[in-house]
Amino acid sequence: SKDEQQAKRRLEAWIHRYLFCPCSAVRAIAKSLVKRTDEIISCILSPYSNGKMEGTNNKIKLMKRRGYGYRNIQRFALRVRLETANILS
């Protein structure tokens, strides 16, 4: 599709621009992008994101740390449901 071709062109242009950069860290990033070009294009074209789930996991981990360990797993599960009710619905 047109979007896929445009994404490939832009990614390749970025890679070629920085592949011979004097900064070794930037060159390393460009080289890693070359290896992952197909995955990057798929990610750009995909309408899906796992951002919401990552945020939920982060919130649960934070609750666990703030609670200094829960004595009762059922109470922790209830707390998770309460805190994430608006996120997961």
Secondary structure, 3 states (H helix, E strand, C coil): CHHHHHHHHHHHHHHHHHCCCCCHHHHHHHHHHHHCHHHHHHHHHCCCCCHHHHHHHHHHHHHHHHCCCCCCHHHHHHHHHHHHHHHHC
